[in-house]
Amino acid sequence: MPQSSETTYYTLLGLHPWASVIDIRRAYRELSKHYHPDTTELPANIATEKFQQINEAYATLSSPDRRLSYDFKIGYSRFGVIQAPSDLNRPVSNPYEWSKSAYLDANDRPLSSGEIFALFILGLTLVGCLLLAIAIAIFRGEAIA
């Protein structure tokens, strides 16, 4: 994140620019309870000013379009940029190491429980179809080859 001498909306809410919408809402609620002019023990003018800053930060960061333009304004990009490999001038005869790739390889992670369940159902369906085909062949009197 670019270093700046001025306070950003993220630092005002005590968040990192990667914060989710839920984190932003949670931080806003906590700070608004703390700085609301009717509930704080701070002087009214300080509490009102801080509360208005928090409201402005929340209004900007809770709207996806406004947050995107604000991030652009402060120089923060939420989108990862794929860099060219440092060994771009390597000889062509050397095989490319796919582990350096920015793309996710399906072998780099374990299967989720949903994927395992789907594979189990597919296997069960295959076995069921084979048994059904054998049963139909037996009842028709055809020989199994």
Secondary structure, DSSP 8 states (H G I E B T S, - for coil): ----SS--HHHHHT--TT--HHHHHHHHHHHHHHH-TTT-SS-HHHHHHHHHHHHHHHHHHHSHHHHHHHHHHHT--SS------TTTTS-TTS---GGG-SS--GGGS---HHHHHHHHHHHHHHHHHHHHHHHHHHHHT----
